[in-house]
Amino acid sequence: MMEETLHLVSIWLLPILLAITLHEAAHAYAANWRGDDTAARAGRLSLNPVKHIDPFGTILLPGLLLLLKAPVLFGYAKPVPVVFGRLRQPKRDMIIVAAAGPLANMVLALAAALLLHVAPWIGGEAGVWVVANLQNMVLLNLVLAVFNMLPIPPLDGGRVLVGLLPHPLDVKVARLERHGMLVLLGLLFIVPLLGRQLGHDWNPLAEVVWPVVAWLYRIVATVTGLA
C-alpha cells in the first residue's frame, strides 16, 4: 500500500509543481513585458518553481486530494502581484497578462507530448516512470488551461472577461472576485457532494471542462504525432 502511494505521488508531484508554478511565472513575465514590474520587484520574475510555491496550495492540498483519490484535483501557487493600473494599456494588457498563464499550460502540454516520443528510449522501469510523468503533465496542463479560462473571477478567464467588457459592466463583474473563490469551491466540492447524497452523480464543472479537455487532447495528439 505504501509503495503504491509513493509511486502515485512520484508520477504526479513534478507535473503538479511545473504546471501550477510556471503558470504563475507566465503571468509575471507578461505583466513585466506590458509595463508593470511589481512581480519583478517581488522576486517573482523567475522560472524557478520554488519562487512560486505556496506550501499549502501547491503541495499539501493537491497531495491530500491525490492520496484521498478525490474526484477533483485542485491546487494553486502564490498569486503573482499585478497592479493593472501600471500596465501600458490596462484594459487590453489585463487580457494579455491573464491569458499568459493558460497559454503557458498549453505550451507545457505540447512540450510533454513531444517528449513522449523519446521517453520510451530510456527503457526499463525508469522509462515507464518518465512516460507516466509526461502523460500526467499533458493531461494536467490541459485541465488547468481550460479550468482557468472559465469566465469566473478570480480565474484568468474572469479577468479576460473583465478586460473585454465595456464600462461600467466590467467593474460589476470585477467586484464578483471577492466571492468567486467561494463559488468555485462550491461548484468543485459542495454541489457534487450534495448531488451524491441525493443520488445524483452531477459535477457541473466537470461537465463543462472535460469535453473541452478531450477536444484539446485530440488536437495536441494530432499536432505532436501521438494520435
C-alpha positions as CSV (number, residue, x, y, z in Angstrom):
1,M,0.0,0.0,0.0
2,M,2.8,2.4,0.9
3,E,4.7,1.6,-2.2
4,E,1.6,2.2,-4.4
5,T,1.1,5.6,-2.6
6,L,4.7,6.6,-3.1
7,H,4.5,5.7,-6.8
8,L,1.3,7.7,-7.2
9,V,2.9,10.7,-5.6
10,S,6.1,10.3,-7.7
11,I,4.3,10.4,-11.0
12,W,2.1,13.4,-10.1
13,L,4.4,15.6,-8.0
14,L,6.6,17.0,-10.8
15,P,3.7,17.7,-13.2
16,I,1.8,19.5,-10.5
17,L,4.7,21.6,-9.4
18,L,5.6,22.6,-13.0
19,A,2.1,23.2,-14.2
20,I,1.0,25.4,-11.3
21,T,4.2,27.4,-10.7
22,L,5.1,28.0,-14.4
23,H,1.5,29.2,-14.9
24,E,2.2,31.9,-12.3
25,A,5.6,32.7,-13.8
26,A,3.9,33.4,-17.1
27,H,1.7,36.0,-15.5
28,A,4.8,37.7,-14.0
29,Y,6.7,37.8,-17.4
30,A,3.6,39.0,-19.2
31,A,3.0,41.8,-16.7
32,N,6.6,42.9,-16.8
33,W,6.5,42.9,-20.6
34,R,3.4,45.1,-20.5
35,G,4.9,47.7,-18.1
36,D,4.2,46.5,-14.6
37,D,7.4,45.4,-12.8
38,T,5.6,44.7,-9.4
39,A,6.2,40.9,-9.8
40,A,9.9,41.5,-10.8
41,R,10.5,43.7,-7.7
42,A,8.9,40.9,-5.6
43,G,11.3,38.4,-6.9
44,R,8.6,36.5,-8.9
45,L,10.1,37.1,-12.4
46,S,11.6,33.6,-12.5
47,L,11.1,30.2,-14.0
48,N,12.3,28.7,-10.7
49,P,9.2,26.8,-9.3
50,V,10.4,27.4,-5.8
51,K,9.7,31.2,-6.2
52,H,6.1,30.5,-6.8
53,I,5.3,27.5,-4.5
54,D,2.6,28.0,-1.9
55,P,3.2,25.3,0.7
56,F,-0.5,24.6,1.3
57,G,-1.9,25.3,-2.2
58,T,0.9,23.8,-4.3
59,I,1.9,20.8,-2.2
60,L,-0.3,19.9,0.8
61,L,-3.8,20.4,-0.8
62,P,-3.2,18.6,-4.1
63,G,-1.2,15.9,-2.3
64,L,-4.0,15.3,0.1
65,L,-6.7,15.2,-2.6
66,L,-4.5,12.8,-4.6
67,L,-4.0,10.5,-1.6
68,L,-7.7,10.5,-0.9
69,K,-8.4,9.8,-4.6
70,A,-10.7,12.8,-4.7
71,P,-12.7,13.2,-8.0
72,V,-11.2,16.7,-8.4
73,L,-7.5,17.6,-8.2
74,F,-7.2,21.3,-7.1
75,G,-4.2,23.4,-6.2
76,Y,-2.7,26.8,-6.6
77,A,0.6,28.7,-6.4
78,K,1.3,32.1,-4.8
79,P,-0.6,34.6,-6.9
80,V,1.7,36.9,-8.8
81,P,1.2,40.6,-7.7
82,V,0.0,42.7,-10.7
83,V,-1.0,46.3,-10.5
84,F,-3.2,46.6,-13.5
85,G,-3.2,50.4,-13.4
86,R,0.6,50.3,-14.2
87,L,0.1,48.4,-17.4
88,R,0.6,50.4,-20.6
89,Q,-3.0,49.8,-21.7
90,P,-4.7,48.4,-18.7
91,K,-7.9,47.0,-20.4
92,R,-6.0,45.3,-23.2
93,D,-3.0,44.3,-21.2
94,M,-5.1,42.8,-18.5
95,I,-6.3,40.2,-21.1
96,I,-2.7,39.5,-22.1
97,V,-1.5,39.0,-18.5
98,A,-4.5,36.8,-17.6
99,A,-4.2,34.7,-20.7
100,A,-0.5,34.1,-20.3
101,G,-1.0,31.5,-17.6
102,P,-3.3,29.2,-19.5
103,L,-1.1,29.7,-22.6
104,A,1.9,28.5,-20.6
105,N,0.0,25.4,-19.6
106,M,-0.8,24.7,-23.3
107,V,2.9,25.1,-24.2
108,L,3.8,22.7,-21.4
109,A,1.3,20.2,-22.6
110,L,2.7,20.3,-26.1
111,A,6.3,20.0,-24.9
112,A,5.4,17.0,-22.7
113,A,3.6,15.4,-25.7
114,L,6.6,15.8,-27.9
115,L,8.9,14.3,-25.2
116,L,6.7,11.2,-25.1
117,H,8.2,10.3,-28.5
118,V,11.7,10.0,-26.9
119,A,10.9,8.9,-23.3
120,P,10.4,5.2,-24.2
121,W,14.1,5.1,-25.4
122,I,15.1,5.2,-21.7
123,G,13.8,1.7,-21.2
124,G,13.0,-0.3,-18.1
125,E,11.2,0.9,-15.1
126,A,12.7,4.3,-15.4
127,G,11.3,4.7,-18.8
128,V,7.8,3.7,-17.6
129,W,8.1,6.2,-14.8
130,V,9.1,9.0,-17.2
131,V,6.3,8.2,-19.6
132,A,3.7,8.3,-16.7
133,N,5.0,11.7,-15.6
134,L,4.8,13.1,-19.2
135,Q,1.3,11.7,-19.7
136,N,0.1,13.3,-16.5
137,M,1.8,16.5,-17.5
138,V,-0.1,16.6,-20.7
139,L,-3.4,15.9,-19.1
140,L,-2.9,18.2,-16.0
141,N,-1.8,21.2,-18.1
142,L,-4.8,20.9,-20.4
143,V,-7.1,20.7,-17.4
144,L,-5.5,23.7,-15.8
145,A,-5.7,25.7,-19.1
146,V,-9.4,25.0,-19.6
147,F,-10.3,25.4,-15.9
148,N,-8.5,28.7,-15.5
149,M,-10.2,30.1,-18.6
150,L,-13.7,29.7,-17.1
151,P,-15.2,33.2,-17.1
152,I,-15.4,33.3,-13.3
153,P,-13.4,35.9,-11.3
154,P,-10.7,35.4,-9.9
155,L,-9.8,32.8,-12.5
156,D,-7.9,34.0,-15.6
157,G,-11.0,33.7,-17.7
158,G,-12.8,36.0,-15.4
159,R,-10.1,38.7,-15.8
160,V,-10.2,38.2,-19.6
161,L,-13.9,38.8,-19.4
162,V,-13.4,42.0,-17.4
163,G,-10.9,43.2,-19.9
164,L,-13.4,42.6,-22.8
165,L,-16.5,44.1,-21.2
166,P,-17.3,47.8,-21.6
167,H,-17.5,50.1,-18.6
168,P,-19.3,50.0,-16.2
169,L,-20.2,46.3,-16.7
170,D,-16.5,45.4,-16.3
171,V,-16.5,47.0,-12.8
172,K,-19.6,45.0,-11.8
173,V,-18.0,41.7,-12.9
174,A,-14.7,42.6,-11.3
175,R,-16.5,43.0,-7.9
176,L,-17.6,39.4,-8.1
177,E,-13.9,38.4,-7.5
178,R,-14.3,38.6,-3.7
179,H,-16.9,35.9,-3.8
180,G,-15.5,34.0,-6.8
181,M,-13.4,31.5,-4.8
182,L,-16.4,30.5,-2.7
183,V,-18.4,29.9,-5.8
184,L,-15.6,27.8,-7.3
185,L,-15.2,25.7,-4.1
186,G,-19.0,25.2,-4.0
187,L,-19.1,24.0,-7.6
188,L,-16.0,21.8,-7.2
189,F,-16.8,20.1,-4.0
190,I,-20.2,21.0,-2.3
191,V,-22.5,20.6,-5.3
192,P,-21.1,17.2,-6.3
193,L,-21.3,16.1,-2.6
194,L,-24.9,17.2,-2.3
195,G,-25.7,15.5,-5.6
196,R,-24.3,12.2,-4.4
197,Q,-26.3,12.5,-1.1
198,L,-29.4,12.9,-3.2
199,G,-28.5,10.0,-5.5
200,H,-27.3,12.1,-8.5
201,D,-23.7,11.9,-9.7
202,W,-23.5,15.5,-11.0
203,N,-20.4,17.7,-11.3
204,P,-21.2,20.9,-13.2
205,L,-17.6,22.0,-13.7
206,A,-16.6,18.6,-14.9
207,E,-19.4,18.6,-17.5
208,V,-18.0,21.9,-18.8
209,V,-14.3,21.3,-18.5
210,W,-13.8,17.6,-19.6
211,P,-15.4,17.9,-23.1
212,V,-13.1,20.8,-23.9
213,V,-10.1,19.0,-22.4
214,A,-10.8,15.9,-24.5
215,W,-11.1,18.1,-27.6
216,L,-7.8,19.8,-26.9
217,Y,-6.2,16.5,-26.1
218,R,-7.1,15.2,-29.6
219,I,-5.6,18.4,-31.1
220,V,-2.4,18.1,-29.1
221,A,-2.1,14.4,-30.0
222,T,-2.6,15.2,-33.7
223,V,-0.2,18.1,-33.8
224,T,2.6,16.2,-32.0
225,G,2.1,13.0,-33.9
226,L,0.8,10.9,-31.0
227,A,-2.7,10.3,-32.5
